[in-house]
């Protein structure tokens, strides 16, 4: 407990933490400072996409750290150029802005949307529609964009210009998408909101209306992107490609990153001096990101993510306490019959399994590299708790 006491003495208490001090990890297993092992089905909230200390990722990061760890964005680096090219080729986007988190990526998208509209139509067309139950970040702008009342407290006044629409309510969308709106921002699957997938008809209507009104579409794929759902981008499941897509979390395998991808329409909106980031596109981060891309883009990798997701669901459906499952691929929400998800997560930790929660659901975001043996071992623990 010495580490926890020291930590709590010097670090602001803005998180509800478990009494667990992690020391090291390998693949899907983490180990605390007392030597106890844990199967990790949370992967740092979807960040450790290749698990702990993947060999190719470690070699790429360490090799870059020995060569050049940082340079300001006044200069160019080949590793950033290579990573940007590979990411654009993978996603089909034109260019991108590099930041350090999902919130920063979303801030960038918000700024691009408003500048795009200002440049073309002038003032007054600045509102951005977001969905109720959404989550877009913790900065003042992204928390204002977040459509959950629980986050709208303390930090008044919030940033103006965000209008909430009920998810999957086409009538509400049509009513509020007026001439004051410059963009519609959404998650294809609301992660923090309970692992809730949007309906195809609603997504189709977003793109139809936005196309007719020259309103930008912004897909927040911070949690769903980089293969998490079995496609590199979750939008591929819906047959749509947003004008702007944001990525973060699993993109660099465990190092801070945030990316705002732009199609042709917005590719030249940001001009020198309109946006910046000290650490964005850091060489070490880009090296880690390239290792993730190389793995996720390898033959059959995403097919395996789909198969593992199906295997997870087959195992989970056999547990009587499980009412329903939501999500896609290796993004799984579990609705329980009678047990409290937070109690389940605490008991799982005691038994050597790390899981997450989302609203009233248990949430699983295992590394994309999880093996079937590790799935079986984790499900066995979870089934015991839920029995």
C-alpha positions in Angstrom: 0.0 0.0 0.0 3.0 2.3 0.3 2.9 3.1 -3.5 -0.8 4.0 -3.3 -0.3 6.2 -0.2 2.6 8.0 -1.9 0.6 8.4 -5.1 -2.5 9.7 -3.4 -0.3 12.2 -1.4 1.1 13.8 -4.5 -1.5 13.2 -7.3 -4.9 15.0 -7.5 -7.8 12.7 -6.7 -9.7 13.1 -9.9 -10.1 9.3 -10.6 -11.9 6.5 -8.7 -9.1 4.0 -8.7 -8.9 0.4 -7.7 -6.4 -0.7 -5.1 -4.1 -2.2 -7.7 -0.5 -1.2 -8.5 0.6 -2.6 -11.9 4.2 -3.3 -12.4 4.7 -5.0 -15.7 2.9 -6.9 -18.5 3.3 -9.3 -21.4 0.7 -9.9 -24.1 -2.7 -10.0 -22.4 -1.4 -10.5 -18.9 -0.4 -7.8 -16.4 1.4 -8.3 -13.1 1.1 -6.2 -9.9 4.0 -5.2 -7.7 3.4 -8.2 -5.5 3.7 -10.6 -8.4 0.0 -11.4 -8.8 -1.1 -11.9 -12.5 -4.2 -10.5 -14.2 -5.9 -11.3 -17.5 -6.6 -7.9 -19.0 -9.9 -7.5 -20.9 -9.8 -3.7 -20.7 -6.4 -3.0 -22.4 -6.1 0.4 -20.8 -9.6 1.3 -22.0 -8.8 0.1 -25.5 -5.4 1.6 -25.7 -3.1 -1.4 -25.6 -4.4 -2.7 -28.9 -1.5 -5.1 -29.3 -1.4 -6.1 -25.6 1.5 -5.4 -23.3 5.0 -5.0 -24.7 4.4 -6.5 -28.1 7.8 -7.4 -29.5 7.5 -5.5 -32.8 6.0 -2.5 -31.1 8.7 -2.4 -28.4 11.5 -2.7 -31.0 10.0 0.1 -33.1 9.6 2.4 -30.1 13.0 1.7 -28.6 14.7 2.0 -31.9 13.2 5.4 -32.5 13.9 6.5 -28.9 17.6 5.8 -29.5 17.6 7.8 -32.7 15.4 10.9 -32.2 12.8 11.3 -29.4 11.4 14.7 -30.3 11.6 17.7 -32.5 9.3 20.7 -32.8 6.8 20.9 -35.7 8.8 23.6 -37.2 10.7 20.7 -38.8 9.9 17.5 -40.6 10.7 13.9 -39.7 10.5 10.9 -42.0 8.8 8.7 -39.4 5.9 11.1 -39.2 5.7 11.4 -43.0 5.7 7.6 -43.3 3.1 7.1 -40.6 0.8 9.8 -42.1 1.1 8.2 -45.6 0.3 4.7 -44.2 -2.7 6.0 -42.2 -4.1 7.9 -45.1 -3.7 4.9 -47.4 -5.3 2.6 -44.8 -8.3 4.9 -44.2 -8.7 6.5 -47.6 -8.5 10.0 -46.2 -6.5 12.9 -47.7 -4.5 14.3 -44.7 -4.6 14.7 -40.9 -3.7 16.7 -37.9 -1.6 15.0 -35.1 -2.5 15.6 -31.5 -2.1 13.7 -28.2 -5.5 12.4 -27.2 -9.1 11.7 -28.3 -10.3 15.0 -26.8 -7.6 16.9 -28.8 -8.6 15.1 -32.0 -12.2 16.1 -31.4 -11.3 19.7 -30.6 -9.5 19.8 -33.9 -12.5 18.5 -35.7 -14.7 21.1 -34.0 -12.4 23.9 -35.1 -12.2 22.6 -38.7 -16.0 22.4 -38.9 -16.5 25.9 -37.7 -13.7 27.4 -39.8 -15.0 25.5 -42.9 -18.4 27.1 -42.4 -17.0 30.5 -41.5 -14.8 30.6 -44.6 -17.7 29.6 -46.9 -20.7 31.2 -45.2 -19.5 33.7 -42.7 -20.6 34.1 -39.0 -23.7 32.5 -37.5 -23.4 29.0 -38.9 -21.4 27.5 -36.0 -23.7 25.1 -34.2 -22.7 21.4 -34.0 -25.2 18.7 -33.4 -24.1 15.9 -31.0 -26.1 13.0 -29.7 -27.6 12.5 -26.3 -25.6 9.8 -24.4 -22.4 10.6 -26.3 -19.0 11.2 -24.9 -16.3 13.3 -26.7 -13.8 14.2 -24.1 -13.0 16.2 -20.9 -11.8 19.6 -22.3 -14.2 22.5 -22.0 -15.2 22.2 -25.7 -15.5 18.4 -25.8 -17.3 18.1 -22.5 -19.7 20.8 -23.8 -20.2 18.6 -26.9 -20.8 15.5 -24.8 -24.5 14.7 -24.5 -24.7 13.5 -21.0 -26.0 15.7 -18.2 -23.8 13.9 -15.6 -20.7 15.7 -17.1 -22.4 19.1 -17.3 -21.6 20.5 -13.9 -19.1 22.6 -12.0 -17.2 24.1 -14.9 -19.7 26.8 -16.0 -20.0 28.5 -18.4 -19.7 25.8 -20.9 -18.8 26.4 -24.6 -21.8 27.4 -26.6 -22.9 26.1 -30.0 -23.7 22.5 -29.3 -27.2 21.1 -29.8 -28.1 17.6 -28.6 -30.3 15.2 -30.6 -31.7 11.9 -29.3 -29.8 9.0 -30.9 -31.7 7.1 -33.5 -34.5 9.8 -33.5 -34.7 10.9 -37.1 -37.5 13.4 -36.5 -35.4 15.1 -33.8 -32.4 15.2 -36.1 -34.5 16.8 -39.0 -36.0 19.4 -36.6 -32.7 20.6 -35.2 -30.5 20.4 -38.3 -31.3 24.0 -39.4 -29.3 26.7 -41.1 -27.3 27.4 -37.9 -25.6 24.0 -38.0 -22.1 23.4 -39.5 -21.6 19.8 -38.5 -23.1 16.7 -36.9 -20.7 14.8 -34.6 -21.4 11.2 -33.5 -20.0 7.9 -32.4 -21.2 4.9 -34.4 -21.1 2.9 -31.1 -21.5 5.0 -28.0 -18.8 3.5 -25.8 -18.9 5.4 -22.5 -22.7 5.7 -23.1 -23.2 2.0 -22.7 -21.8 0.3 -25.8 -24.8 1.3 -27.8 -24.7 0.9 -31.6 -26.5 3.5 -33.8 -29.2 2.2 -36.1 -28.3 2.0 -39.8 -31.4 4.1 -40.9 -30.4 6.9 -38.5 -26.8 6.9 -39.8 -28.0 7.0 -43.3 -30.2 10.0 -42.5 -27.3 11.9 -41.0 -25.3 11.5 -44.2 -28.3 12.3 -46.4 -29.3 15.5 -44.6 -25.7 16.7 -44.2 -25.0 16.1 -47.9 -28.0 18.1 -48.9 -27.1 21.1 -46.6 -23.3 21.1 -46.9 -23.1 20.2 -43.2 -20.0 18.3 -42.2 -20.1 14.8 -40.7 -17.7 14.1 -37.8 -17.2 10.5 -36.8 -15.7 10.1 -33.3 -13.9 6.8 -33.7 -11.6 7.3 -30.7 -12.8 4.0 -29.2 -14.2 2.2 -32.2 -11.3 2.8 -34.6 -8.1 0.9 -35.5 -9.7 -2.5 -35.9 -11.6 -2.6 -32.6 -14.9 -3.6 -34.3 -13.3 -5.9 -36.9 -13.0 -3.2 -39.6 -10.2 -0.6 -39.4 -12.9 2.1 -39.1 -16.3 1.3 -37.7 -17.9 3.5 -40.4 -17.1 0.7 -42.8 -19.8 -1.4 -41.2 -22.4 1.3 -42.0 -21.1 2.0 -45.5 -20.2 5.6 -44.8 -17.1 7.8 -44.6 -17.4 11.0 -42.6 -15.8 14.2 -43.7 -13.7 14.1 -40.6 -12.9 11.1 -38.5 -11.0 11.2 -35.1 -8.8 8.4 -33.8 -6.8 8.0 -30.6 -6.6 5.2 -28.0 -5.3 2.1 -29.7 -3.7 3.9 -32.6 -0.2 4.0 -31.1 -0.5 0.9 -28.9 0.0 2.7 -25.6 1.6 6.0 -26.3 -0.5 9.3 -26.3 -1.8 10.1 -29.7 -4.8 11.8 -31.3 -5.5 12.2 -35.0 -8.1 14.1 -36.9 -8.4 12.7 -40.4 -9.8 14.8 -43.2 -11.3 14.1 -46.6 -10.8 16.4 -49.6 -13.6 18.8 -48.6 -11.7 20.0 -45.4 -8.1 19.1 -46.3 -7.1 22.8 -46.7 -9.2 24.4 -44.0 -6.4 24.6 -41.4 -3.8 27.1 -42.4 -0.5 28.2 -40.7 -1.3 29.6 -37.2 -4.9 28.3 -36.9 -4.0 25.1 -35.0 -1.0 23.5 -33.4 0.3 20.9 -30.9 3.8 20.8 -29.3 3.9 17.0 -29.0 1.6 16.1 -32.0 3.3 13.7 -34.4 6.1 13.0 -31.9 8.6 10.6 -33.6 8.4 7.9 -30.9 4.6 8.0 -31.1 4.6 7.7 -34.8 7.0 4.7 -34.6 4.6 3.0 -32.2 1.7 3.9 -34.5 3.5 2.4 -37.5 4.0 -0.9 -35.6 0.3 -1.0 -34.8 -0.7 -0.3 -38.5 1.7 -3.0 -39.8 0.1 -5.5 -37.4 -3.6 -4.5 -37.9 -3.1 -4.4 -41.7 -1.5 -7.8 -41.9 -3.3 -10.5 -43.8 -6.2 -12.0 -41.9 -5.7 -9.9 -38.7 -9.1 -8.1 -38.8 -10.9 -11.4 -39.9 -9.5 -12.9 -36.7 -10.8 -9.9 -34.6 -14.3 -10.7 -36.0 -14.0 -14.4 -35.2 -12.7 -13.7 -31.7 -15.6 -11.3 -31.1 -18.1 -14.0 -32.2 -16.3 -16.5 -29.9 -16.6 -14.1 -27.0 -20.3 -13.7 -27.6 -21.0 -17.4 -27.9 -19.3 -18.0 -24.5 -21.1 -15.0 -22.9 -24.5 -16.0 -24.1 -24.2 -19.3 -22.3 -24.0 -17.5 -18.9 -27.5 -17.3 -17.4 -26.9 -13.9 -15.8 -26.2 -12.3 -19.2 -29.4 -10.6 -20.6 -28.0 -9.2 -23.8 -24.8 -8.2 -25.6 -24.1 -5.1 -27.6 -21.2 -3.6 -29.6 -19.2 -5.0 -32.4 -16.0 -7.1 -32.8 -13.9 -6.9 -29.7 -16.0 -4.0 -28.3 -18.5 -5.8 -26.1 -21.2 -4.5 -23.7 -22.8 -7.0 -21.3 -26.3 -6.3 -19.8 -26.8 -8.2 -16.6 -29.9 -9.6 -15.1 -29.5 -8.8 -11.4 -25.9 -8.1 -10.6 -24.3 -4.6 -10.4 -21.6 -4.2 -13.1 -19.3 -2.2 -10.8 -19.5 -4.9 -8.1 -18.7 -7.5 -10.8 -15.6 -5.5 -11.9 -14.3 -5.3 -8.4 -14.8 -9.0 -7.8 -13.1 -9.8 -11.1 -10.1 -7.9 -10.1 -9.8 -9.9 -6.9 -9.9 -13.1 -9.0 -7.3 -11.9 -11.5 -9.4 -10.4 -14.3 -9.5 -6.8 -15.4 -12.7 -5.6 -17.0 -14.5 -2.3 -17.5 -18.0 -0.9 -17.0 -20.1 1.5 -19.1 -23.3 2.8 -17.4 -25.0 -0.4 -16.1 -23.1 -2.7 -18.3 -19.9 -4.7 -18.0 -17.6 -3.6 -20.9 -14.9 -5.6 -22.5 -12.2 -4.1 -24.7 -9.5 -6.8 -24.8 -6.3 -6.4 -26.8 -6.9 -7.3 -30.5 -4.2 -9.9 -30.1 -6.0 -11.8 -27.4 -5.8 -15.6 -27.9 -8.7 -18.1 -27.6 -7.0 -19.7 -24.6 -6.9 -16.3 -22.9 -10.5 -15.7 -23.8 -11.5 -19.0 -22.2 -9.5 -18.3 -19.1 -11.1 -14.8 -18.6 -14.6 -16.0 -19.4 -14.2 -18.8 -16.8 -13.5 -16.2 -14.1 -16.3 -14.0 -15.3 -18.8 -16.9 -15.4 -17.8 -17.9 -11.9 -18.6 -14.4 -10.6 -21.9 -14.2 -12.5 -23.0 -17.7 -11.4 
